[in-house]
Amino acid sequence: MASIHDRMPVIFTKEDEQVWLDPDPETKDMDADALTSLLKPRPIHQRR
């Protein structure tokens, strides 16, 4: 992968995707801790 890109892709569930893409509607800000919590390994049963 490093020869193509120096970062690994992230695959989100639909729910997590919305959190990642949309800032908090009240503060218009991204909560770094909330976003970091989304960066977790995909469950084994969902991997191909």
URFENCOR-V265732 format. One record per helix or strand. SS is the DSSP state (H for helix, E for strand). FROM is the first residue (numbers start at 1). LEN is the number of residues. Records with the same first field share a line. If there is no record, write none. Layout:
BEGIN
SS = FROM-LEN + FROM-LEN
END
This chain:
BEGIN
H = 14-8 + 32-6 + 44-3
END
